[in-house]
Amino acid sequence: MQILRYETYKQNVANTEKATQTIQQNLDEQVLDIIRAVQKRGDEAALVYTKKFDKADVTSLSVSEEEWNNAFNSIKTEQPALFEALTAAAENIRQYQQKTKEEGFQFSPQPGIQLGQKITPLDRVGVYVPGGKASYPSTVLMDVIPAVVAGVEQVVITTPPRPDGSLDPAVLTAAKIAGATGVYKIGGAQAVAALAYGTESLPKVDKIVGPGNAFVARAKKWVFGDVAIDMIAGPSEICAFADNTVPPSYVAADLLSQAEHAEDATSICVTTDADYAEEVQKEVERQIPLLERAAIIRESIQANGKIIICDDEDQAMELINSIAPEHLQLMGAGAEKQVEKVKHAGAIFIGPYSSEPLGDYFAGPNHTLPTNGTARFSSPLGVYDFMKKSSTIHYSKERLLDYADTIITIAEAEGLTAHANAIRIRKENNDASS
């Protein structure tokens, strides 16, 4: 794991951003071809791409009720510990999301005027659940439950099938626990296209949420506007700010927990202690061979793992805010006060025992978080992502007439005389009748 001084890291970031833009442009041609094919040929194209990319020769994209129930019952009876864990996590997520649910309001600034906001859930939502290198029942819970709490009537899941055409029973069990209304065996850009435009099997949805690989991220970018999306998620990230009050083994373990997601995941440790940086580096090297996904972790750490040494806490916090990490762990002394200095982060874990996997699986706040620095302007997935707001305006005749001339003045200043006329005609009609 590379150890860098603050200044060197900042220069490296500028060079990396240019390379990333080129990679994304190269992906776009492939992604747009897939989107156009699914738009044109529906299920037929989706099945072809499923065979090509997932090596799964499925004849139907839909998961049958029998397959779904069998998976649920098998986990419940054969893996009761997993079933209980998923159920407990679901309850924590549900409780947390209920707290974030917004209510509409009405108020009267003066007699004859009633203003307000009406909040309405979306009709249909598509949840993308990654597959491939791992199975993610936790993502099912995190992404479906907020939609259900919001009141969305149809919440469907798309996820890549295994080569034999099946889905992980744990994913299907989580889908039933969370309250999904349908599951489909399709992944990649083709799944995003199917959700955005509909096929014979999949309903067209109003919004697509959930993380995925680079193809999924670019596809979400291209369908945005025809359908809403939550965010364009990039590779997983973790940034840990630690000092010598924290065992280096804790820091290393947390960094590696994100590195195992994929080779392009990013793991960063920020510290103000050069000696401590070396201790963390040694601990990372010690732990990697002990882990099951060591090959993926090794590649991730070599490519994107960094320990950055800052001059002091203020410089460290400035760096953290410029990174705007998906996961931020404030692990050292004074962590509770450091939270106040954090402006940009997807999720903040406070103290040495608030390990990042706690948020991934169990605590309740969402683990679908802004990546690639988008925490500067984005929030974790939540109930608010599945609801829309309408403003309400009700003026009595008397109040409209009170302000008629004011409104006409503004409309005419903009040259929109029809706007002015819509108000004037009411004013003149009431002047004539009085």
C-alpha positions in Angstrom: 0.0 0.0 0.0 1.5 3.2 -1.1 2.4 5.9 1.4 2.2 9.5 0.0 2.6 13.0 1.3 -0.4 15.3 0.9 1.1 17.3 -1.9 2.0 14.3 -4.0 -1.4 12.7 -3.6 -3.2 15.9 -4.8 -1.1 15.9 -8.0 -1.8 12.2 -8.6 -5.5 12.9 -8.4 -5.4 15.5 -11.2 -3.7 13.0 -13.5 -6.1 10.2 -12.7 -9.2 12.3 -13.4 -8.1 12.8 -17.1 -7.6 9.0 -17.6 -11.0 8.2 -16.1 -12.8 10.5 -18.6 -11.2 8.6 -21.5 -12.3 5.2 -20.2 -15.9 6.4 -19.8 -16.0 7.7 -23.3 -14.9 4.3 -24.6 -17.6 2.5 -22.7 -20.4 4.7 -24.0 -20.4 3.3 -27.5 -21.0 -0.2 -26.2 -23.6 0.9 -23.7 -25.6 2.9 -26.2 -25.6 -0.1 -28.6 -27.1 -2.2 -25.9 -29.7 0.4 -24.9 -30.9 0.8 -28.5 -31.1 -3.0 -29.0 -33.3 -3.5 -25.9 -35.5 -0.5 -26.9 -36.0 -2.0 -30.4 -36.2 -5.8 -29.6 -37.3 -6.0 -26.0 -37.0 -9.4 -24.3 -35.3 -10.9 -27.3 -32.3 -8.6 -27.0 -32.3 -8.8 -23.2 -32.0 -12.6 -23.4 -29.3 -12.5 -26.0 -27.2 -10.1 -23.8 -27.9 -12.3 -20.7 -26.4 -15.3 -22.5 -23.5 -13.2 -23.9 -22.4 -11.4 -20.7 -23.6 -13.7 -17.9 -23.2 -17.0 -19.7 -26.7 -17.9 -18.7 -29.1 -19.4 -21.2 -32.5 -18.4 -19.6 -35.8 -18.7 -21.5 -37.7 -16.3 -19.3 -36.5 -13.1 -17.5 -39.2 -13.4 -14.8 -38.6 -15.3 -11.5 -41.7 -17.4 -11.0 -43.6 -17.4 -7.8 -42.7 -21.0 -7.2 -39.0 -20.3 -7.6 -39.2 -17.3 -5.3 -41.1 -19.2 -2.6 -38.8 -22.2 -2.8 -35.8 -20.0 -2.3 -37.4 -18.2 0.7 -38.4 -21.5 2.3 -35.0 -23.1 1.8 -33.2 -20.2 3.5 -35.7 -20.1 6.3 -35.4 -23.8 7.1 -31.9 -24.7 6.1 -30.0 -21.5 7.0 -32.1 -20.1 10.0 -29.2 -17.9 11.2 -29.0 -16.1 7.9 -32.8 -15.8 7.7 -32.8 -14.2 11.2 -29.9 -11.9 10.4 -31.7 -10.6 7.2 -34.9 -10.1 9.2 -33.1 -8.2 12.0 -31.3 -6.0 9.5 -34.5 -5.3 7.6 -36.2 -4.2 10.8 -33.3 -1.8 11.6 -33.4 -0.4 8.1 -37.2 0.0 8.2 -37.1 1.9 11.5 -34.4 4.3 10.3 -36.1 5.0 7.0 -39.4 5.6 8.8 -37.7 8.5 10.6 -36.7 10.1 7.3 -40.2 10.1 5.8 -41.4 13.6 5.0 -45.0 14.8 5.4 -46.8 17.4 3.4 -47.8 20.8 4.9 -50.4 23.6 4.5 -50.2 27.1 5.8 -52.0 30.4 5.4 -49.8 33.5 5.3 -52.9 35.7 5.4 -56.7 35.2 5.1 -57.8 34.0 1.7 -54.4 32.4 0.8 -53.6 28.7 1.3 -50.2 27.4 0.3 -48.7 23.9 0.8 -46.8 20.9 -0.4 -48.3 17.6 -1.4 -45.9 14.5 -1.2 -46.7 11.5 -3.4 -44.8 8.2 -3.8 -43.7 7.2 -7.2 -45.8 4.5 -8.9 -43.0 2.1 -10.1 -39.4 1.7 -9.2 -36.7 -0.6 -10.5 -33.9 -1.7 -8.1 -30.6 -2.9 -9.7 -28.8 -5.5 -7.5 -25.2 -6.3 -8.6 -24.1 -9.9 -9.1 -21.0 -11.4 -10.6 -18.2 -11.4 -8.1 -20.5 -11.6 -5.1 -24.1 -11.9 -4.0 -25.7 -8.9 -2.3 -28.9 -9.6 -0.3 -27.9 -6.5 1.8 -28.4 -4.3 -1.2 -31.8 -5.7 -1.7 -32.8 -4.7 1.8 -31.2 -1.3 1.6 -32.7 -0.3 -1.7 -36.2 -1.9 -1.6 -37.2 -1.1 2.0 -37.0 2.8 1.6 -39.2 2.5 -1.5 -41.8 0.4 0.4 -41.7 2.8 3.3 -42.3 5.6 0.9 -45.4 3.8 -0.4 -44.3 2.8 -3.9 -46.8 0.3 -5.3 -44.5 -1.7 -7.6 -40.9 -2.3 -6.6 -39.1 -4.7 -9.0 -35.6 -6.0 -8.9 -33.2 -6.9 -11.7 -30.1 -8.9 -11.0 -27.7 -11.0 -13.1 -28.4 -14.7 -13.1 -25.8 -17.4 -12.4 -24.6 -19.5 -15.3 -27.2 -22.2 -14.6 -29.9 -19.5 -14.8 -30.7 -19.4 -11.1 -30.5 -16.6 -8.6 -28.9 -16.7 -5.2 -31.7 -17.9 -2.8 -30.5 -15.3 -0.2 -31.2 -12.5 -2.7 -34.7 -13.8 -3.4 -35.3 -14.2 0.3 -34.2 -10.7 1.0 -36.5 -9.5 -1.8 -39.5 -11.1 -0.1 -38.5 -9.8 3.4 -38.1 -6.3 2.0 -41.4 -6.3 0.1 -40.4 -6.4 -3.6 -43.2 -7.1 -6.0 -41.1 -8.8 -8.7 -37.7 -10.1 -9.5 -36.1 -10.4 -13.0 -33.0 -12.4 -14.2 -31.2 -9.7 -16.0 -28.1 -7.5 -15.3 -25.8 -5.0 -16.9 -26.7 -2.1 -19.2 -29.5 -4.3 -20.7 -31.3 -4.4 -17.3 -31.1 -0.6 -17.1 -32.5 -0.3 -20.6 -35.3 -2.7 -19.9 -36.3 -0.9 -16.8 -36.1 2.5 -18.5 -38.1 1.6 -21.6 -40.0 -1.6 -20.7 -40.1 -4.9 -22.5 -42.6 -7.7 -22.8 -41.6 -9.0 -19.4 -40.5 -5.9 -17.5 -42.7 -2.9 -16.7 -41.3 0.5 -17.5 -40.4 2.2 -14.2 -40.4 5.8 -13.1 -37.0 5.6 -11.4 -33.9 3.2 -11.4 -31.8 2.9 -8.2 -29.0 0.7 -7.0 -25.2 0.3 -7.6 -23.6 -1.6 -10.4 -20.5 -1.9 -12.5 -19.2 0.6 -15.1 -21.7 -0.5 -17.7 -24.6 -0.1 -15.3 -23.4 3.4 -14.3 -23.0 4.6 -17.8 -26.3 3.2 -18.9 -28.0 5.0 -16.0 -26.4 8.2 -17.2 -27.8 7.7 -20.7 -31.4 6.8 -19.8 -31.6 9.7 -17.3 -34.3 12.1 -18.5 -36.4 9.3 -19.9 -36.5 7.9 -16.4 -35.2 9.2 -13.0 -32.1 7.7 -11.4 -30.7 7.8 -7.9 -27.1 8.5 -8.7 -24.3 7.4 -11.0 -22.4 5.1 -8.7 -18.7 4.4 -9.2 -16.4 1.8 -7.5 -16.6 1.5 -3.7 -14.5 3.8 -1.6 -13.4 4.0 2.0 -11.4 6.7 3.8 -10.2 6.2 7.4 -8.8 9.0 9.5 -6.8 7.4 12.3 -4.0 8.0 14.8 -1.9 5.9 17.1 -4.8 5.6 19.6 -6.3 3.1 17.1 -4.9 -0.4 16.6 -3.4 -0.5 13.1 -5.1 -3.9 12.6 -8.5 -2.2 12.9 -7.7 0.3 10.2 -6.2 -2.3 7.9 -9.1 -4.6 8.3 -11.6 -1.8 7.4 -9.6 -0.7 4.4 -9.5 -4.3 3.1 -13.2 -4.8 3.7 -13.8 -2.4 0.8 -10.9 -3.5 -1.3 -12.6 -7.0 -1.6 -15.5 -5.5 -3.5 -13.6 -5.2 -6.8 -10.2 -4.5 -8.3 -11.2 -0.8 -8.9 -12.3 -0.2 -5.3 -10.4 2.6 -3.4 -9.1 2.3 0.1 -7.4 5.4 1.7 -6.0 6.0 5.2 -5.3 9.6 6.3 -3.1 10.2 9.2 -0.8 12.9 10.6 1.8 10.4 11.9 4.4 9.0 9.5 5.4 6.1 11.9 1.7 5.1 12.2 1.4 5.1 8.4 4.1 2.5 8.2 2.4 0.4 10.9 -0.8 0.4 8.9 1.0 -0.5 5.7 2.7 -3.5 7.4 -0.7 -4.6 8.8 -2.3 -4.4 5.4 0.4 -6.7 4.0 0.0 -9.1 6.9 -3.8 -9.4 6.5 -4.1 -9.8 2.8 -2.9 -13.4 2.5 -5.3 -14.4 5.2 -8.4 -13.3 3.3 -10.5 -15.4 0.9 -10.6 -12.8 -1.9 -6.9 -12.0 -1.6 -6.3 -11.8 -5.3 -9.0 -9.1 -5.8 -7.9 -7.3 -2.7 -4.2 -7.3 -3.7 -5.0 -5.8 -7.1 -7.3 -3.2 -5.6 -4.7 -2.2 -2.9 -1.9 -2.0 -5.4 -3.8 0.1 -7.8 -5.8 2.3 -5.5 -4.7 1.8 -1.9 -3.0 4.8 -0.3 -1.9 6.1 3.1 -1.7 9.9 3.0 0.3 11.8 5.6 -0.9 15.3 6.4 0.8 18.0 8.4 -2.0 18.4 10.9 -5.7 17.7 11.5 -6.9 20.8 9.6 -5.0 19.7 6.5 -6.4 16.2 6.9 -10.0 17.4 7.2 -9.5 19.7 4.1 -8.2 16.6 2.2 -11.1 14.4 3.4 -13.6 17.1 2.2 -11.9 17.3 -1.2 -12.1 13.5 -1.5 -15.8 13.5 -0.4 -15.6 9.7 0.3 -18.4 7.3 0.1 -17.5 5.9 3.5 -15.6 8.0 6.0 -14.3 6.5 9.2 -13.2 8.9 11.9 -11.4 6.5 14.1 -9.0 8.4 16.3 -9.0 10.7 19.3 -11.5 13.5 19.0 -13.7 11.7 16.4 -16.9 13.2 17.8 -15.7 16.7 17.4 -14.2 16.0 13.9 -17.7 15.2 12.6 -18.5 19.0 12.8 -15.7 19.6 10.3 -16.9 17.1 7.7 -18.8 18.8 4.9 -18.7 16.0 2.2 -19.1 12.3 2.9 -21.7 9.6 2.1 -21.8 8.0 5.5 -19.7 8.9 8.6 -18.6 6.2 11.0 -17.5 7.6 14.4 -15.0 5.9 16.7 -12.9 2.8 16.4 -15.8 0.4 16.9 -18.1 1.8 14.3 -16.6 -0.4 11.6 -17.8 0.2 8.0 -19.4 -3.2 7.6 -21.8 -2.2 10.4 -23.3 0.3 8.0 -23.2 -2.1 5.1 -25.3 -4.7 6.8 -27.0 -3.9 10.0 -27.2 -0.4 11.6 -30.0 1.0 9.5 -28.8 3.9 7.4 -28.4 3.1 3.7 -25.3 1.6 2.2 -26.2 2.9 -1.3 -24.0 6.0 -1.1 -22.6 8.7 -3.4 -19.2 7.8 -4.8 -16.5 9.5 -7.0 -16.7 12.7 -5.0 -20.4 13.2 -5.6 -21.0 13.4 -1.9 -20.3 17.1 -2.5 -23.9 17.3 -3.8 -25.6 14.0 -3.3 -27.1 12.1 -0.3 -27.5 8.4 0.6 -30.4 6.6 -0.9 -33.5 7.1 1.2 -37.3 7.4 1.4 -37.0 10.9 -0.1 -35.7 9.3 -3.4 -39.0 7.5 -3.9 -41.3 10.5 -3.3 -42.1 13.6 -5.3 -43.4 16.9 -4.2 -46.2 19.1 -5.7 -46.8 22.6 -4.5 -50.4 23.7 -3.8 -51.7 27.2 -4.3 -55.2 28.4 -3.4 -56.1 32.2 -3.6 -59.6 33.5 -2.9 -61.1 36.1 -5.3 -60.4 38.9 -2.9 -56.7 38.0 -2.4 -56.1 37.6 -6.2 -57.6 41.0 -6.8 -55.4 42.5 -4.1 -52.3 41.5 -6.0 -53.5 41.6 -9.6 -51.7 44.8 -10.5 -48.4 43.5 -9.0 -48.6 40.2 -11.0 -49.5 42.1 -14.2 -46.5 44.4 -13.7 -44.1 41.5 -13.5 -45.6 39.6 -16.4 -45.4 42.7 -18.7 -41.8 43.4 -17.7 -41.0 39.9 -19.1 -43.0 40.6 -22.3 -45.5 37.8 -21.5 -48.7 39.7 -22.2 -50.8 36.5 -22.2 -49.7 35.9 -18.6 -50.7 39.5 -17.8 -54.1 39.0 -19.6 -55.0 35.9 -17.6 -54.9 38.1 -14.4 -56.3 41.2 -16.0 -59.4 39.5 -17.4 -60.3 38.4 -13.9 -59.7 41.9 -12.5 -61.7 43.6 -15.2 -64.6 41.1 -14.9 -64.9 41.9 -11.2 -64.5 45.6 -11.7 -67.4 45.6 -14.1 -69.6 43.6 -11.8 -69.0 45.8 -8.8 
